[in-house]
Every structure is written in C-alpha cells, then in structure tokens.
Amino acid sequence: MSEVTHRSVVSQVLEARSVSTPLIAIETPDPGATTSELVKAIEVTCQKAEAPIPPIFNWDSASWLRAVNSTALVVLEKLLEESGGDPSATAHPTQTLSIIKNCPAGSLIIMSNLHRFWEGEHPDISVVQAVWNLRDIFKSSGRTLVVTMPHCTFPAELQHDVMVLTAELPS
C-alpha cells in the first residue's frame, strides 16, 4: 500500500507539472528515495513522449546546488558563471532561489529540508520571500520548485501557494 501511495505522489507531481504548478512540497521520511523516484519518472515520461528531458537540479544545505542530469550540468555552469563562478554562491537557499529564477523553462529544482530556514525562533524571512517570488515566474514558464521535508509546515506567506503531497516509505 505504501508503495502505491508513493507512486501516486510521483504521478501527482507529474500531473501538477503538466499544468505548470510552480511550488510543490512533498512530505517524506526519505527525501533521497522520493527525489530518485521523481527524477526517474520524469526521465521515463519524457523518453516515452520523445520529449527532451528538462534540467533537473537538487539542493541541500550541505551539498548546495548541483545538477542531477547532463542537461542541468550545462545550465548550472552558466548560472554559476553569471553569479561569479563560485559554487558557494548557492550555499544559502536565498542565493540559490535567486539564481534558479534564471533556469530555463521546464526546469525542476528539488530542495531538501528548506523548512529549517523558516522554522524556529529566528526564521529567515528572506527564504520565505524568495520562494514566494518564484511563484509567478515559475508558473509562467513551466518551472517547478519541489521542496522535500519530513513534515510540511509553512509560514502564512506560503500556505496557500504550495501544493502539498505526502509520500510514505515502502513497507
């Protein structure tokens, strides 16, 4: 049953992307597995449709922004060059969110544990605002920001703008 639910989450993301849903959160106990399954599903879907595979990126606070596929590698090099050429320009999520607004149409950006920056006593409101700023930019170009986290909680500024899905671990 869990596996079916998890597959349906991936299917829901694909459906949401087909109608240009810009901001998606996936509540998942295993962000790595969820990300891998999502990337694979996008690649398979594009291959079946004989469509180009979009640039797919992944970000976390330890590894920063990185390309998941070869299409994204070329784009990432260009984005970093435009930002001074230093990969550490993507160390903080606000910087990363500012940089990815220049990704090409159809891009998918997956960010893990972004909620850590808006929770707690001293939330970083710049992260919240940077996510919110992507909403209209991404909607008009078919780009999608997917945030994976163990529990989906959002500040008031984002509560009505993010599609929330729940994935479970396979049993």
C-alpha positions as CSV (number, residue, x, y, z in Angstrom):
1,M,0.0,0.0,0.0
2,S,2.8,2.5,0.8
3,E,4.5,1.9,-2.5
4,V,1.2,2.7,-4.3
5,T,0.9,5.9,-2.3
6,H,4.5,6.8,-3.1
7,R,3.9,6.2,-6.8
8,S,0.8,8.3,-6.7
9,V,2.8,11.1,-5.2
10,V,5.2,11.0,-8.2
11,S,2.2,10.8,-10.5
12,Q,0.7,13.8,-8.8
13,V,3.9,15.8,-9.3
14,L,4.0,14.9,-13.0
15,E,0.3,16.0,-13.3
16,A,1.0,19.2,-11.4
17,R,3.9,20.0,-13.7
18,S,1.8,19.4,-16.7
19,V,-0.4,22.3,-15.6
20,S,2.5,24.5,-14.5
21,T,2.1,24.2,-10.8
22,P,5.2,26.2,-9.6
23,L,5.5,25.3,-5.9
24,I,5.2,21.7,-4.6
25,A,6.1,20.3,-1.2
26,I,6.5,16.6,-0.6
27,E,6.2,15.4,3.0
28,T,8.5,12.4,3.0
29,P,10.5,10.4,5.6
30,D,13.1,9.6,2.9
31,P,13.9,12.7,0.7
32,G,16.6,10.8,-1.2
33,A,14.3,8.0,-2.3
34,T,11.5,10.4,-3.2
35,T,13.9,12.5,-5.3
36,S,15.3,9.5,-7.1
37,E,11.9,8.1,-7.9
38,L,10.7,11.5,-9.1
39,V,13.8,12.0,-11.4
40,K,13.4,8.6,-12.8
41,A,9.7,9.1,-13.5
42,I,10.4,12.4,-15.3
43,E,13.1,10.8,-17.4
44,V,10.8,7.8,-18.4
45,T,7.9,10.1,-19.1
46,C,10.0,12.3,-21.4
47,Q,11.5,9.3,-23.2
48,K,8.1,7.8,-23.8
49,A,6.8,11.1,-25.2
50,E,10.0,11.6,-27.2
51,A,10.4,14.9,-25.4
52,P,13.6,16.4,-24.1
53,I,14.4,15.7,-20.5
54,P,14.3,19.0,-18.6
55,P,17.2,20.3,-16.5
56,I,16.8,18.8,-13.0
57,F,18.7,20.3,-10.0
58,N,19.0,19.3,-6.4
59,W,19.9,21.4,-3.4
60,D,20.6,20.8,0.2
61,S,22.4,22.8,2.8
62,A,25.5,20.5,2.8
63,S,25.9,19.9,-1.0
64,W,24.4,23.2,-2.3
65,L,23.0,23.3,-5.8
66,R,24.0,20.5,-8.1
67,A,22.9,19.1,-11.5
68,V,21.1,15.9,-11.5
69,N,21.3,15.3,-15.2
70,S,23.5,16.3,-18.1
71,T,21.0,19.0,-19.3
72,A,21.2,20.6,-15.9
73,L,25.0,20.4,-15.8
74,V,25.3,22.8,-18.8
75,V,22.7,25.2,-17.2
76,L,24.4,25.1,-13.8
77,E,27.7,26.1,-15.3
78,K,26.1,29.0,-17.0
79,L,24.1,30.1,-13.8
80,L,27.2,29.9,-11.7
81,E,29.2,31.8,-14.3
82,E,26.6,34.6,-14.2
83,S,26.9,34.6,-10.4
84,G,30.7,35.0,-10.3
85,G,31.7,31.4,-10.9
86,D,31.8,30.3,-7.3
87,P,29.7,27.3,-6.3
88,S,29.5,28.6,-2.8
89,A,27.1,31.2,-4.2
90,T,24.4,28.5,-3.8
91,A,25.3,27.7,-0.2
92,H,22.4,29.7,1.3
93,P,18.9,29.0,0.0
94,T,18.1,32.7,-0.6
95,Q,21.1,32.9,-3.0
96,T,20.1,29.6,-4.7
97,L,16.5,30.7,-5.1
98,S,17.6,33.9,-6.7
99,I,20.0,32.1,-9.1
100,I,17.4,29.4,-10.1
101,K,14.9,32.0,-11.2
102,N,17.1,32.2,-14.3
103,C,16.8,28.4,-15.1
104,P,15.2,27.6,-18.5
105,A,11.5,26.8,-19.0
106,G,10.6,23.4,-17.7
107,S,13.3,23.1,-15.2
108,L,12.8,21.1,-12.0
109,I,14.5,22.2,-8.8
110,I,14.3,19.9,-5.7
111,M,15.4,21.4,-2.4
112,S,15.6,19.3,0.8
113,N,14.8,20.5,4.3
114,L,14.2,24.1,3.3
115,H,11.7,24.3,6.2
116,R,14.7,24.6,8.6
117,F,15.1,28.2,7.4
118,W,11.6,29.3,8.3
119,E,11.0,27.4,11.5
120,G,12.3,28.2,14.9
121,E,12.8,31.3,16.9
122,H,14.8,33.2,14.2
123,P,13.2,32.4,10.9
124,D,15.0,33.6,7.8
125,I,12.2,35.6,6.1
126,S,14.4,36.1,3.0
127,V,14.0,32.4,2.2
128,V,10.2,32.6,2.5
129,Q,10.1,35.7,0.3
130,A,12.5,34.2,-2.2
131,V,10.2,31.1,-2.5
132,W,7.1,33.3,-2.9
133,N,8.9,35.4,-5.5
134,L,9.3,32.3,-7.7
135,R,5.6,31.5,-7.8
136,D,4.6,33.7,-10.7
137,I,7.9,33.5,-12.5
138,F,7.8,29.7,-12.5
139,K,4.1,29.4,-13.2
140,S,4.5,31.3,-16.5
141,S,7.4,29.1,-17.7
142,G,6.6,25.6,-16.5
143,R,9.4,25.5,-14.0
144,T,8.8,23.8,-10.7
145,L,10.3,24.0,-7.2
146,V,9.8,20.9,-5.2
147,V,10.6,21.0,-1.5
148,T,11.1,17.7,0.3
149,M,10.8,17.7,4.1
150,P,9.7,15.3,6.9
151,H,6.7,17.5,7.9
152,C,5.1,20.1,5.8
153,T,4.7,23.3,7.7
154,F,4.6,26.7,6.0
155,P,4.7,30.3,7.1
156,A,1.5,32.2,6.4
157,E,3.0,33.8,3.3
158,L,3.3,30.4,1.6
159,Q,0.4,28.4,3.0
160,H,-2.0,29.0,0.0
161,D,0.7,28.9,-2.7
162,V,2.3,25.5,-2.2
163,M,0.7,22.2,-3.3
164,V,1.4,19.7,-0.5
165,L,1.7,15.9,-1.2
166,T,2.6,13.1,1.2
167,A,4.9,10.2,0.5
168,E,5.4,7.2,2.7
169,L,8.3,4.7,3.0
170,P,7.7,1.5,1.1
171,S,6.9,-1.3,3.6
